[in-house]
């Protein structure tokens, strides 16, 4: 009986404590409420539309009234001639982007952290950050302006020396490089900010001790900066890999043309074409759901590996 009373008393104390916490933090919950409501309305409520991937959706019948077809649309995508090209093109651009878009900001942050002249450091940071604020449409226009084989700036310059510029924009094999390196130029400075913030939080006594031991700046980067950046690097890698198949749809679509289509057709652009241009809503939903499931599996796997190796992860 005493044990039962004591358990009831503990539960009562916990309830009172929870009520007190809610009451004390009411203002914080009210501030959080709008963001929570928007998240639920725009991220979770529309998820019922995933049912279209398993139905033969008709706008006249609605999601619930459309007949079930099971995995028919998934099988159609797996058996289609576009399955392997879209998968391989997406993976090629994604892995290419991770290889350089993930590593180069780390190197830029390490270099910027070693600059001692503050005026030059600020100038260096501003010049590398500014391209990030160029819109995707303007960026694609700049790429076409520079690399157009007939009217591009580089082509006109080479014509002075009677050199014909190759058609880079129309070459399917060059599309991934065109996409990745223009993206690196645009975002490398901005993506380095989080690493610079992590470097600025390192205790200066580490550098003082290393200097007293005769370590050079390069040795300090290898022995101090890089090891202490590993947790931040792993979190950013997990977030990047978690979006492995979600290549920037707008930029790819704007740079596409009939000549480079064999190398530029990715899952996102294919979903757009079959869904919004061909009105195959169920088919496009099934492809997009497949893409999301792959991203989720990759995210969980990389997070698990990171947890085992570095004790760092998102969850």
C-alpha positions as CSV (number, residue, x, y, z in Angstrom):
1,X,0.0,0.0,0.0
2,X,2.8,2.3,0.9
3,X,4.6,1.5,-2.3
4,X,1.4,2.3,-4.3
5,X,1.0,5.6,-2.4
6,X,4.5,6.5,-3.1
7,X,4.1,5.9,-6.9
8,X,1.0,8.0,-7.0
9,X,2.8,10.7,-5.1
10,X,5.7,10.6,-7.6
11,X,3.3,10.8,-10.5
12,X,1.5,13.7,-8.9
13,X,4.7,15.6,-8.4
14,X,5.7,15.0,-12.0
15,X,2.4,16.3,-13.3
16,X,2.7,19.4,-11.1
17,X,6.2,20.0,-12.3
18,X,5.1,19.6,-16.0
19,X,2.2,22.1,-15.5
20,X,4.6,24.5,-13.8
21,X,7.1,24.3,-16.7
22,X,4.3,24.9,-19.2
23,X,3.0,27.9,-17.2
24,X,6.5,29.4,-16.8
25,X,7.3,29.0,-20.5
26,X,3.9,30.0,-21.9
27,X,5.4,33.0,-23.8
28,X,7.9,30.8,-25.5
29,X,5.3,28.3,-26.6
30,X,3.2,31.1,-28.0
31,X,6.3,32.3,-30.0
32,X,6.8,28.7,-31.3
33,X,3.1,28.3,-32.2
34,X,3.0,30.1,-35.6
35,X,6.1,28.2,-36.9
36,X,4.6,24.9,-35.6
37,X,1.2,25.6,-37.3
38,X,2.9,26.5,-40.6
39,X,5.0,23.4,-40.5
40,X,2.0,21.2,-39.9
41,X,-0.1,22.9,-42.6
42,X,2.6,23.0,-45.3
43,X,4.7,19.9,-44.5
44,X,2.5,17.3,-42.8
45,X,-1.0,17.9,-44.0
46,X,-0.1,17.7,-47.7
47,X,1.5,14.3,-47.1
48,X,-1.9,12.6,-47.6
49,X,-1.3,13.3,-51.3
50,X,1.3,10.5,-51.2
51,X,-1.7,8.2,-51.6
52,X,-1.8,9.2,-55.2
53,X,1.4,7.1,-55.7
54,X,-0.8,4.0,-55.0
55,X,-3.9,5.1,-56.9
56,X,-4.9,5.9,-60.5
57,X,-5.6,9.5,-59.6
58,X,-8.3,11.5,-61.3
59,X,-8.9,15.2,-60.4
60,X,-12.6,14.5,-60.9
61,X,-12.7,11.7,-58.3
62,X,-10.2,13.2,-55.9
63,X,-7.5,11.4,-53.9
64,X,-9.9,9.3,-51.8
65,X,-12.3,8.4,-54.7
66,X,-9.6,7.3,-57.2
67,X,-9.1,3.6,-57.6
68,X,-6.2,1.7,-55.9
69,X,-3.6,0.3,-58.2
70,X,-0.9,-0.8,-55.6
71,X,2.7,-0.6,-56.8
72,X,1.8,-0.3,-60.5
73,X,3.4,3.2,-61.0
74,X,6.6,2.2,-59.2
75,X,6.9,-0.9,-61.5
76,X,6.2,1.3,-64.5
77,X,9.1,3.7,-63.5
78,X,11.5,0.8,-62.8
79,X,10.7,-0.7,-66.2
80,X,10.8,2.5,-68.1
81,X,13.7,3.5,-70.4
82,X,14.2,6.7,-68.3
83,X,14.9,4.8,-65.0
84,X,18.6,4.2,-65.3
85,X,19.5,7.5,-67.2
86,X,17.7,9.6,-64.5
87,X,19.2,7.6,-61.6
88,X,22.7,7.7,-63.0
89,X,22.6,11.4,-64.0
90,X,21.3,12.3,-60.6
91,X,23.9,10.3,-58.8
92,X,26.7,11.6,-61.0
93,X,25.8,15.3,-60.4
94,X,25.1,14.6,-56.7
95,X,28.4,12.8,-55.9
96,X,30.3,15.3,-58.0
97,X,28.7,18.2,-56.0
98,X,29.5,16.5,-52.7
99,X,33.1,15.8,-53.7
100,X,33.8,19.5,-54.4
101,X,30.9,21.5,-52.9
102,X,31.4,19.9,-49.5
103,X,35.2,19.8,-49.3
104,X,36.2,23.2,-50.8
105,X,34.3,25.3,-48.3
106,X,36.3,23.6,-45.5
107,X,39.6,24.5,-47.3
108,X,38.4,28.1,-47.8
109,X,37.5,28.4,-44.2
110,X,40.9,27.1,-43.1
111,X,42.7,29.5,-45.4
112,X,40.5,32.5,-44.3
113,X,41.1,31.6,-40.7
114,X,44.8,32.0,-41.2
115,X,44.6,35.5,-42.7
116,X,46.0,37.9,-40.1
117,X,45.4,41.2,-41.9
118,X,41.8,42.1,-40.9
119,X,41.2,44.5,-43.8
120,X,42.2,41.8,-46.4
121,X,40.3,39.1,-44.5
122,X,37.1,41.1,-44.7
123,X,37.6,41.9,-48.4
124,X,38.3,38.2,-49.0
125,X,35.2,37.1,-47.2
126,X,32.9,39.7,-48.9
127,X,34.2,38.8,-52.4
128,X,33.6,35.0,-51.8
129,X,30.1,35.6,-50.2
130,X,28.6,37.9,-52.8
131,X,28.0,35.3,-55.6
132,X,25.6,33.5,-53.2
133,X,23.1,36.3,-53.5
134,X,22.8,35.9,-57.3
135,X,19.5,34.3,-58.2
136,X,19.4,31.0,-59.9
137,X,17.9,32.4,-63.1
138,X,20.5,35.1,-63.3
139,X,23.2,32.6,-62.6
140,X,22.0,30.4,-65.5
141,X,21.9,33.4,-67.7
142,X,25.5,34.2,-66.8
143,X,26.5,30.6,-67.7
144,X,24.8,30.9,-71.1
145,X,26.3,34.3,-71.6
146,X,29.8,33.1,-71.0
147,X,29.7,29.7,-72.6
148,X,27.5,30.1,-75.6
149,X,29.4,28.7,-78.6
150,X,28.1,31.4,-81.0
151,X,27.5,34.6,-79.0
152,X,29.2,33.9,-75.7
153,X,31.9,36.2,-74.2
154,X,34.5,33.4,-74.2
155,X,33.7,32.4,-77.8
156,X,34.0,36.0,-79.0
157,X,37.3,36.4,-77.3
158,X,38.6,33.1,-78.8
159,X,37.4,34.2,-82.2
160,X,40.1,37.0,-82.1
161,X,42.7,34.3,-82.3
162,X,40.7,32.2,-84.8
163,X,40.0,29.5,-82.2
164,X,36.6,27.9,-82.3
165,X,35.1,27.3,-78.9
166,X,33.5,23.8,-78.3
167,X,29.8,23.6,-77.5
168,X,30.1,23.0,-73.8
169,X,26.4,23.8,-73.1
170,X,25.2,21.3,-75.7
171,X,27.6,18.5,-74.6
172,X,25.9,15.9,-72.3
173,X,29.3,14.8,-70.8
174,X,30.2,18.4,-69.8
175,X,26.8,19.2,-68.1
176,X,27.8,17.8,-64.7
177,X,31.0,19.9,-64.6
178,X,29.2,23.0,-65.8
179,X,26.6,22.6,-63.1
180,X,28.9,21.7,-60.3
181,X,31.7,24.3,-60.8
182,X,29.2,27.2,-61.4
183,X,27.5,26.0,-58.2
184,X,30.8,25.8,-56.3
185,X,31.8,29.4,-57.5
186,X,28.4,30.7,-56.3
187,X,28.2,29.0,-52.9
188,X,31.7,28.1,-51.7
189,X,32.1,31.3,-49.7
190,X,28.7,31.2,-48.1
191,X,29.0,27.5,-47.2
192,X,32.3,28.2,-45.4
193,X,30.7,30.5,-42.9
194,X,29.6,27.7,-40.6
195,X,33.2,26.3,-40.6
196,X,34.6,29.8,-39.8
197,X,32.1,30.1,-36.9
198,X,33.3,26.7,-35.6
199,X,37.0,27.8,-36.0
200,X,36.4,31.0,-34.1
201,X,35.1,29.0,-31.1
202,X,38.4,27.1,-30.7
203,X,40.2,28.0,-27.5
204,X,43.2,30.3,-28.4
205,X,45.4,28.5,-25.8
206,X,45.7,25.6,-28.2
207,X,47.4,27.8,-30.8
208,X,49.6,29.4,-28.1
209,X,50.7,26.1,-26.9
210,X,51.3,24.9,-30.5
211,X,53.3,28.0,-31.3
212,X,55.5,27.5,-28.2
213,X,56.2,24.0,-29.3
214,X,57.4,25.3,-32.7
215,X,54.4,24.2,-34.8
216,X,53.9,26.0,-38.1
217,X,50.5,27.3,-39.3
218,X,50.1,24.4,-41.6
219,X,50.8,22.0,-38.7
220,X,48.3,23.9,-36.5
221,X,45.6,23.4,-39.2
222,X,46.3,19.7,-39.4
223,X,46.6,19.1,-35.6
224,X,44.1,21.6,-34.2
225,X,41.7,23.0,-36.8
226,X,40.8,19.9,-38.7
227,X,40.3,17.5,-35.6
228,X,38.1,20.1,-33.9
229,X,36.1,20.7,-37.1
230,X,35.2,17.0,-37.4
231,X,31.9,17.2,-35.5
232,X,30.7,20.2,-37.6
233,X,31.9,18.5,-40.8
234,X,30.0,15.3,-40.0
235,X,26.8,17.1,-39.3
236,X,27.1,19.0,-42.6
237,X,28.0,15.8,-44.4
238,X,24.9,14.1,-43.1
239,X,22.7,17.0,-44.1
240,X,24.3,17.1,-47.6
241,X,24.1,13.3,-48.2
242,X,20.5,13.3,-46.9
243,X,19.6,15.3,-50.0
244,X,21.6,13.1,-52.3
245,X,19.0,12.7,-55.0
246,X,17.5,16.2,-54.5
247,X,19.6,18.0,-57.1
248,X,18.7,21.7,-57.7
249,X,15.7,21.3,-60.0
250,X,15.5,24.9,-61.2
251,X,19.1,25.3,-62.2
252,X,19.2,22.0,-64.1
253,X,15.9,22.8,-65.9
254,X,17.2,26.2,-66.9
255,X,20.5,24.8,-68.3
256,X,18.8,22.0,-70.2
257,X,18.5,21.9,-73.9
258,X,17.7,19.1,-76.5
259,X,21.5,18.5,-77.1
260,X,22.6,17.9,-73.4
261,X,19.4,16.2,-72.3
262,X,21.0,12.7,-72.2
263,X,23.3,14.0,-69.5
264,X,21.0,16.5,-67.8
265,X,17.7,14.6,-67.3
266,X,17.5,14.0,-63.6
267,X,14.8,12.6,-61.3
268,X,13.5,16.1,-60.4
269,X,13.2,17.4,-63.9
270,X,11.6,14.1,-65.0
271,X,9.0,14.3,-62.3
272,X,8.2,17.9,-63.4
273,X,7.8,16.8,-67.0
274,X,5.6,13.8,-66.4
275,X,3.6,15.5,-63.6
276,X,3.0,19.0,-64.6
277,X,3.5,18.8,-68.4
278,X,2.0,15.4,-69.1
279,X,-0.5,15.5,-66.2
280,X,0.5,12.0,-65.0
281,X,0.0,12.9,-61.3
282,X,0.1,9.4,-59.8
283,X,3.2,8.4,-61.8
284,X,5.1,11.6,-60.8
285,X,4.1,11.1,-57.2
286,X,5.4,7.5,-57.2
287,X,8.8,8.6,-58.6
288,X,9.1,11.4,-56.1
289,X,8.2,9.1,-53.2
290,X,10.8,6.6,-54.4
291,X,13.4,9.5,-54.4
292,X,12.4,10.5,-50.9
293,X,12.6,6.9,-49.5
294,X,16.2,6.6,-51.0
295,X,17.2,9.9,-49.4
296,X,15.8,8.8,-46.0
297,X,17.6,5.4,-46.2
298,X,20.9,7.2,-47.1
299,X,20.4,9.7,-44.3
300,X,19.8,7.1,-41.6
301,X,22.7,5.0,-42.8
302,X,25.2,7.9,-42.9
303,X,24.0,9.1,-39.5
304,X,24.5,5.6,-38.1
305,X,28.0,5.3,-39.5
306,X,28.9,8.8,-38.2
307,X,27.6,7.8,-34.7
308,X,29.7,4.7,-34.7
309,X,32.9,6.3,-36.0
310,X,32.9,9.9,-34.6
311,X,30.1,9.8,-31.9
312,X,28.4,12.7,-33.8
313,X,25.0,12.6,-35.5
314,X,21.7,14.3,-36.0
315,X,19.8,11.7,-33.9
